[in-house]
Amino acid sequence: MASIQVLGENRYRCFGCGSCCFGHAIELIDADEAARIEAAGEKLGVPNPVEGTGVRFEANRCVFHGQDNLCQIHKELG
């Protein structure tokens, strides 16, 4: 059974600015999370979305960061 990591109340609201997915690393918690990101990449046509211990970046932005400044994982997969 996987452990749950509680990070506190979600005080996040997306404004579509892209600042959360731009210019810094997005580290993955464990192998299960990496597998979920790999599966999302396959569904969304994003090749090799995991690099090392984090989400792969291209041109200083997350590979799932769309041209509309929205996360394609959340937008397309919920």
ROZA-356064 format. One record per residue: z, y, x of N, C-alpha, C, O, CB in turn. Coordinates in nm, 2 decimals, decimal comma. Last residue first. Glycine has a CB too. Example, Ala and Ser with C-alpha at 12.3 -4.5 7.8 and 13.67 -1.06 7.14 Angstrom:
// ROZA-356064
+--------+--------+--------+--------+--------+--------+--------+--------+--------+--------+--------+--------+--------+--------+--------+
:   n_zz :   n_yy :   n_xx :  ca_zz :  ca_yy :  ca_xx :   c_zz :   c_yy :   c_xx :   o_zz :   o_yy :   o_xx :  cb_zz :  cb_yy :  cb_xx :
+--------+--------+--------+--------+--------+--------+--------+--------+--------+--------+--------+--------+--------+--------+--------+
:   0,71 :  -0,22 :   1,28 :   0,71 :  -0,11 :   1,37 :   0,79 :   0,00 :   1,29 :   0,80 :   0,11 :   1,34 :   0,57 :  -0,06 :   1,41 :
:   0,78 :  -0,57 :   1,32 :   0,78 :  -0,45 :   1,23 :   0,78 :  -0,33 :   1,32 :   0,85 :  -0,33 :   1,42 :   0,90 :  -0,45 :   1,13 :
+--------+--------+--------+--------+--------+--------+--------+--------+--------+--------+--------+--------+--------+--------+--------+
// end
This chain:
// ROZA-356064
+--------+--------+--------+--------+--------+--------+--------+--------+--------+--------+--------+--------+--------+--------+--------+
:   n_zz :   n_yy :   n_xx :  ca_zz :  ca_yy :  ca_xx :   c_zz :   c_yy :   c_xx :   o_zz :   o_yy :   o_xx :  cb_zz :  cb_yy :  cb_xx :
+--------+--------+--------+--------+--------+--------+--------+--------+--------+--------+--------+--------+--------+--------+--------+
:  -1,64 :   1,56 :  -0,75 :  -1,51 :   1,59 :  -0,82 :  -1,40 :   1,59 :  -0,73 :  -1,29 :   1,61 :  -0,77 :  -1,49 :   1,49 :  -0,92 :
:  -1,89 :   1,54 :  -0,64 :  -1,81 :   1,42 :  -0,66 :  -1,68 :   1,44 :  -0,73 :  -1,61 :   1,34 :  -0,76 :  -1,80 :   1,35 :  -0,53 :
:  -1,99 :   1,80 :  -0,62 :  -2,08 :   1,69 :  -0,67 :  -2,00 :   1,57 :  -0,71 :  -2,04 :   1,50 :  -0,80 :  -2,18 :   1,66 :  -0,56 :
:  -1,78 :   1,97 :  -0,54 :  -1,88 :   2,02 :  -0,64 :  -1,95 :   1,90 :  -0,70 :  -1,97 :   1,89 :  -0,82 :  -1,98 :   2,11 :  -0,57 :
:  -1,64 :   1,83 :  -0,34 :  -1,57 :   1,87 :  -0,47 :  -1,67 :   1,91 :  -0,58 :  -1,65 :   1,88 :  -0,69 :  -1,48 :   1,99 :  -0,44 :
:  -1,85 :   1,80 :  -0,16 :  -1,77 :   1,68 :  -0,20 :  -1,71 :   1,72 :  -0,34 :  -1,72 :   1,64 :  -0,43 :  -1,66 :   1,64 :  -0,10 :
:  -1,94 :   2,05 :  -0,11 :  -2,03 :   1,97 :  -0,18 :  -1,96 :   1,84 :  -0,23 :  -1,99 :   1,78 :  -0,33 :  -2,15 :   1,93 :  -0,10 :
:  -1,77 :   2,35 :  -0,14 :  -1,76 :   2,21 :  -0,08 :  -1,84 :   2,12 :  -0,17 :  -1,82 :   2,10 :  -0,29 :  -1,61 :   2,17 :  -0,07 :
:  -1,97 :   2,65 :  -0,13 :  -1,88 :   2,55 :  -0,20 :  -1,88 :   2,42 :  -0,13 :  -1,98 :   2,38 :  -0,06 :  -1,92 :   2,54 :  -0,34 :
:  -2,16 :   2,82 :  -0,05 :  -2,03 :   2,84 :   0,00 :  -1,93 :   2,75 :  -0,07 :  -1,81 :   2,78 :  -0,07 :  -1,99 :   2,98 :  -0,01 :
:  -2,42 :   2,75 :  -0,10 :  -2,35 :   2,83 :  -0,20 :  -2,21 :   2,86 :  -0,17 :  -2,13 :   2,91 :  -0,25 :  -2,36 :   2,76 :  -0,34 :
:  -2,48 :   2,58 :   0,10 :  -2,54 :   2,71 :   0,11 :  -2,48 :   2,81 :   0,01 :  -2,48 :   2,93 :   0,02 :  -2,69 :   2,71 :   0,09 :
:  -2,18 :   2,38 :   0,15 :  -2,31 :   2,41 :   0,10 :  -2,36 :   2,55 :   0,12 :  -2,27 :   2,64 :   0,15 :  -2,32 :   2,37 :  -0,04 :
:  -2,02 :   2,18 :   0,37 :  -2,02 :   2,32 :   0,32 :  -2,16 :   2,36 :   0,28 :  -2,25 :   2,38 :   0,37 :  -1,96 :   2,42 :   0,43 :
:  -2,03 :   1,94 :   0,50 :  -2,03 :   1,94 :   0,35 :  -2,03 :   2,08 :   0,29 :  -2,03 :   2,09 :   0,17 :  -1,91 :   1,86 :   0,30 :
:  -2,00 :   2,00 :   0,76 :  -2,13 :   1,95 :   0,72 :  -2,14 :   1,93 :   0,57 :  -2,25 :   1,92 :   0,51 :  -2,16 :   1,81 :   0,78 :
:  -1,83 :   2,30 :   0,83 :  -1,82 :   2,17 :   0,79 :  -1,96 :   2,12 :   0,73 :  -2,03 :   2,20 :   0,67 :  -1,71 :   2,15 :   0,68 :
:  -1,96 :   2,51 :   1,10 :  -1,92 :   2,49 :   0,96 :  -1,92 :   2,34 :   0,93 :  -1,99 :   2,26 :   0,99 :  -2,01 :   2,57 :   0,87 :
:  -2,08 :   2,56 :   1,35 :  -1,95 :   2,61 :   1,32 :  -1,90 :   2,60 :   1,18 :  -1,81 :   2,67 :   1,14 :  -1,94 :   2,75 :   1,37 :
:  -2,32 :   2,41 :   1,34 :  -2,33 :   2,56 :   1,34 :  -2,19 :   2,62 :   1,30 :  -2,19 :   2,71 :   1,22 :  -2,44 :   2,60 :   1,24 :
:  -2,14 :   2,15 :   1,21 :  -2,27 :   2,19 :   1,26 :  -2,27 :   2,34 :   1,24 :  -2,24 :   2,39 :   1,14 :  -2,39 :   2,12 :   1,18 :
:  -1,88 :   1,91 :   1,23 :  -1,92 :   2,04 :   1,21 :  -2,06 :   2,06 :   1,27 :  -2,09 :   2,01 :   1,37 :  -1,82 :   2,14 :   1,27 :
:  -1,73 :   1,62 :   1,08 :  -1,83 :   1,68 :   1,18 :  -1,86 :   1,82 :   1,13 :  -1,87 :   1,85 :   1,01 :  -1,95 :   1,59 :   1,18 :
:  -1,38 :   1,58 :   1,04 :  -1,51 :   1,60 :   0,98 :  -1,60 :   1,67 :   1,07 :  -1,56 :   1,76 :   1,14 :  -1,50 :   1,68 :   0,84 :
:  -1,21 :   1,39 :   1,30 :  -1,23 :   1,49 :   1,19 :  -1,36 :   1,49 :   1,13 :  -1,45 :   1,41 :   1,16 :  -1,20 :   1,62 :   1,25 :
:  -1,18 :   1,24 :   1,52 :  -1,08 :   1,23 :   1,42 :  -1,09 :   1,33 :   1,31 :  -1,00 :   1,35 :   1,24 :  -0,94 :   1,25 :   1,49 :
:  -1,52 :   1,18 :   1,58 :  -1,39 :   1,17 :   1,64 :  -1,28 :   1,15 :   1,53 :  -1,29 :   1,05 :   1,46 :  -1,35 :   1,30 :   1,72 :
:  -1,67 :   1,27 :   1,29 :  -1,69 :   1,28 :   1,44 :  -1,55 :   1,28 :   1,50 :  -1,47 :   1,37 :   1,48 :  -1,77 :   1,40 :   1,48 :
:  -1,83 :   1,19 :   0,99 :  -1,70 :   1,19 :   1,07 :  -1,74 :   1,19 :   1,22 :  -1,82 :   1,11 :   1,26 :  -1,62 :   1,06 :   1,03 :
:  -2,08 :   1,19 :   0,88 :  -2,00 :   1,31 :   0,85 :  -1,86 :   1,31 :   0,93 :  -1,80 :   1,41 :   0,94 :  -1,96 :   1,31 :   0,71 :
:  -2,36 :   1,07 :   0,92 :  -2,25 :   1,08 :   1,02 :  -2,15 :   1,19 :   1,00 :  -2,13 :   1,28 :   1,08 :  -2,31 :   1,09 :   1,16 :
:  -2,56 :   1,25 :   0,69 :  -2,54 :   1,15 :   0,79 :  -2,43 :   1,18 :   0,89 :  -2,40 :   1,29 :   0,93 :  -2,67 :   1,13 :   0,87 :
:  -2,54 :   1,30 :   0,36 :  -2,49 :   1,37 :   0,49 :  -2,47 :   1,26 :   0,59 :  -2,37 :   1,19 :   0,58 :  -2,36 :   1,45 :   0,46 :
:  -2,60 :   1,22 :   0,10 :  -2,70 :   1,23 :   0,20 :  -2,67 :   1,31 :   0,33 :  -2,75 :   1,37 :   0,39 :  -2,82 :   1,30 :   0,14 :
:  -2,39 :   1,18 :  -0,07 :  -2,45 :   1,31 :  -0,07 :  -2,56 :   1,33 :   0,03 :  -2,62 :   1,44 :   0,05 :  -2,34 :   1,41 :  -0,04 :
:  -2,32 :   0,91 :  -0,02 :  -2,36 :   0,95 :  -0,16 :  -2,43 :   1,09 :  -0,16 :  -2,52 :   1,11 :  -0,24 :  -2,24 :   0,96 :  -0,25 :
:  -2,25 :   0,93 :   0,25 :  -2,36 :   0,84 :   0,21 :  -2,41 :   0,88 :   0,07 :  -2,53 :   0,89 :   0,05 :  -2,31 :   0,70 :   0,20 :
:  -2,03 :   1,11 :   0,24 :  -2,15 :   1,14 :   0,31 :  -2,27 :   1,06 :   0,27 :  -2,38 :   1,11 :   0,26 :  -2,13 :   1,13 :   0,46 :
:  -1,85 :   0,95 :   0,10 :  -1,90 :   1,07 :   0,04 :  -2,03 :   1,12 :   0,11 :  -2,12 :   1,16 :   0,04 :  -1,79 :   1,19 :   0,04 :
:  -1,81 :   0,75 :   0,29 :  -1,87 :   0,72 :   0,16 :  -1,92 :   0,84 :   0,09 :  -2,03 :   0,83 :   0,03 :  -1,76 :   0,65 :   0,07 :
:  -1,68 :   0,91 :   0,49 :  -1,81 :   0,84 :   0,52 :  -1,88 :   0,80 :   0,39 :  -2,00 :   0,82 :   0,38 :  -1,78 :   0,71 :   0,61 :
:  -1,45 :   0,98 :   0,35 :  -1,55 :   1,09 :   0,39 :  -1,68 :   1,03 :   0,42 :  -1,79 :   1,08 :   0,39 :  -1,49 :   1,17 :   0,51 :
:  -1,33 :   0,73 :   0,32 :  -1,37 :   0,81 :   0,20 :  -1,47 :   0,92 :   0,23 :  -1,56 :   0,94 :   0,15 :  -1,25 :   0,87 :   0,13 :
:  -1,29 :   0,67 :   0,59 :  -1,38 :   0,59 :   0,51 :  -1,42 :   0,66 :   0,38 :  -1,54 :   0,65 :   0,34 :  -1,31 :   0,45 :   0,48 :
:  -1,10 :   0,87 :   0,65 :  -1,23 :   0,87 :   0,72 :  -1,33 :   0,79 :   0,64 :  -1,45 :   0,83 :   0,63 :  -1,21 :   0,82 :   0,86 :
:  -0,89 :   0,77 :   0,49 :  -0,95 :   0,90 :   0,46 :  -1,09 :   0,92 :   0,53 :  -1,18 :   0,97 :   0,47 :  -0,86 :   1,02 :   0,50 :
:  -0,84 :   0,54 :   0,63 :  -0,88 :   0,53 :   0,49 :  -0,94 :   0,66 :   0,45 :  -1,05 :   0,66 :   0,37 :  -0,75 :   0,51 :   0,40 :
:  -0,75 :   0,62 :   0,88 :  -0,88 :   0,55 :   0,87 :  -0,93 :   0,54 :   0,72 :  -1,05 :   0,55 :   0,70 :  -0,86 :   0,41 :   0,92 :
:  -0,61 :   0,95 :   0,83 :  -0,61 :   0,81 :   0,87 :  -0,74 :   0,75 :   0,85 :  -0,84 :   0,82 :   0,81 :  -0,50 :   0,73 :   0,80 :
:  -0,65 :   1,24 :   0,81 :  -0,52 :   1,18 :   0,82 :  -0,51 :   1,04 :   0,87 :  -0,43 :   1,01 :   0,96 :  -0,45 :   1,18 :   0,68 :
:  -0,87 :   1,44 :   0,99 :  -0,85 :   1,34 :   0,89 :  -0,72 :   1,27 :   0,91 :  -0,68 :   1,25 :   1,03 :  -0,97 :   1,24 :   0,89 :
:  -0,92 :   1,79 :   1,04 :  -0,87 :   1,66 :   1,08 :  -0,85 :   1,57 :   0,97 :  -0,81 :   1,61 :   0,86 :  -0,75 :   1,68 :   1,17 :
:  -1,14 :   2,02 :   1,07 :  -1,08 :   1,96 :   0,95 :  -1,04 :   1,81 :   1,00 :  -1,13 :   1,73 :   1,00 :  -1,18 :   1,96 :   0,83 :
:  -1,14 :   2,31 :   1,28 :  -1,15 :   2,17 :   1,26 :  -1,08 :   2,12 :   1,13 :  -0,98 :   2,18 :   1,09 :  -1,09 :   2,09 :   1,38 :
:  -1,31 :   2,62 :   1,20 :  -1,19 :   2,54 :   1,24 :  -1,21 :   2,40 :   1,21 :  -1,28 :   2,36 :   1,12 :  -1,06 :   2,60 :   1,18 :
:  -1,54 :   2,75 :   1,10 :  -1,47 :   2,80 :   1,22 :  -1,35 :   2,73 :   1,26 :  -1,29 :   2,76 :   1,37 :  -1,44 :   2,94 :   1,20 :
:  -1,50 :   2,69 :   0,76 :  -1,58 :   2,76 :   0,86 :  -1,49 :   2,80 :   0,98 :  -1,39 :   2,86 :   0,96 :  -1,65 :   2,89 :   0,80 :
:  -1,37 :   2,63 :   0,53 :  -1,46 :   2,52 :   0,59 :  -1,54 :   2,58 :   0,70 :  -1,64 :   2,52 :   0,74 :  -1,55 :   2,46 :   0,49 :
:  -1,25 :   2,85 :   0,43 :  -1,16 :   2,73 :   0,46 :  -1,24 :   2,62 :   0,53 :  -1,18 :   2,53 :   0,59 :  -1,11 :   2,67 :   0,33 :
:  -1,44 :   3,04 :   0,38 :  -1,35 :   3,06 :   0,50 :  -1,27 :   2,93 :   0,53 :  -1,23 :   2,92 :   0,64 :  -1,26 :   3,17 :   0,48 :
:  -1,61 :   3,04 :   0,16 :  -1,64 :   2,95 :   0,27 :  -1,54 :   2,96 :   0,39 :  -1,56 :   2,88 :   0,48 :  -1,77 :   2,98 :   0,32 :
:  -1,59 :   3,17 :  -0,08 :  -1,61 :   3,25 :   0,04 :  -1,65 :   3,17 :   0,16 :  -1,71 :   3,22 :   0,26 :  -1,49 :   3,34 :   0,07 :
:  -1,52 :   3,07 :  -0,33 :  -1,66 :   3,05 :  -0,28 :  -1,69 :   3,13 :  -0,16 :  -1,81 :   3,16 :  -0,13 :  -1,75 :   3,08 :  -0,39 :
:  -1,26 :   3,08 :  -0,40 :  -1,34 :   3,20 :  -0,43 :  -1,48 :   3,19 :  -0,38 :  -1,56 :   3,28 :  -0,39 :  -1,27 :   3,32 :  -0,37 :
:  -1,03 :   2,84 :  -0,51 :  -1,16 :   2,86 :  -0,44 :  -1,23 :   2,99 :  -0,49 :  -1,24 :   3,01 :  -0,61 :  -1,25 :   2,74 :  -0,47 :
:  -0,69 :   2,85 :  -0,44 :  -0,79 :   2,88 :  -0,54 :  -0,92 :   2,91 :  -0,47 :  -0,93 :   3,00 :  -0,38 :  -0,75 :   3,00 :  -0,63 :
:  -0,38 :   2,70 :  -0,38 :  -0,52 :   2,72 :  -0,34 :  -0,61 :   2,75 :  -0,46 :  -0,60 :   2,69 :  -0,56 :  -0,58 :   2,60 :  -0,26 :
:  -0,14 :   2,59 :  -0,37 :  -0,15 :   2,73 :  -0,40 :  -0,29 :   2,78 :  -0,36 :  -0,30 :   2,90 :  -0,32 :  -0,04 :   2,81 :  -0,33 :
:   0,01 :   2,30 :  -0,45 :  -0,12 :   2,35 :  -0,42 :  -0,13 :   2,50 :  -0,46 :  -0,12 :   2,53 :  -0,58 :  -0,23 :   2,27 :  -0,49 :
:   0,33 :   2,23 :  -0,31 :   0,25 :   2,28 :  -0,42 :   0,12 :   2,33 :  -0,38 :   0,11 :   2,41 :  -0,28 :   0,33 :   2,38 :  -0,51 :
:   0,33 :   1,98 :  -0,04 :   0,38 :   2,10 :  -0,12 :   0,29 :   2,13 :  -0,23 :   0,18 :   2,08 :  -0,25 :   0,40 :   2,22 :  -0,03 :
:   0,23 :   1,76 :   0,07 :   0,21 :   1,88 :   0,14 :   0,27 :   2,00 :   0,07 :   0,26 :   2,11 :   0,12 :   0,07 :   1,90 :   0,18 :
:   0,31 :   1,43 :   0,10 :   0,32 :   1,54 :   0,01 :   0,32 :   1,67 :   0,09 :   0,40 :   1,69 :   0,18 :   0,44 :   1,54 :  -0,08 :
:   0,14 :   1,14 :   0,15 :   0,19 :   1,26 :   0,22 :   0,19 :   1,38 :   0,13 :   0,08 :   1,42 :   0,09 :   0,11 :   1,28 :   0,35 :
:   0,19 :   0,81 :   0,08 :   0,15 :   0,94 :   0,02 :   0,22 :   1,05 :   0,10 :   0,34 :   1,04 :   0,13 :   0,18 :   0,95 :  -0,13 :
:   0,06 :   0,50 :   0,21 :   0,17 :   0,60 :   0,20 :   0,11 :   0,73 :   0,14 :  -0,01 :   0,76 :   0,17 :   0,25 :   0,62 :   0,33 :
:  -0,08 :   0,22 :   0,06 :  -0,10 :   0,34 :   0,14 :   0,02 :   0,43 :   0,11 :   0,07 :   0,44 :   0,00 :  -0,23 :   0,41 :   0,11 :
:   0,00 :  -0,12 :   0,08 :   0,00 :   0,00 :   0,00 :   0,00 :   0,12 :   0,09 :   0,08 :   0,13 :   0,18 :   0,12 :   0,00 :  -0,10 :
+--------+--------+--------+--------+--------+--------+--------+--------+--------+--------+--------+--------+--------+--------+--------+
// end
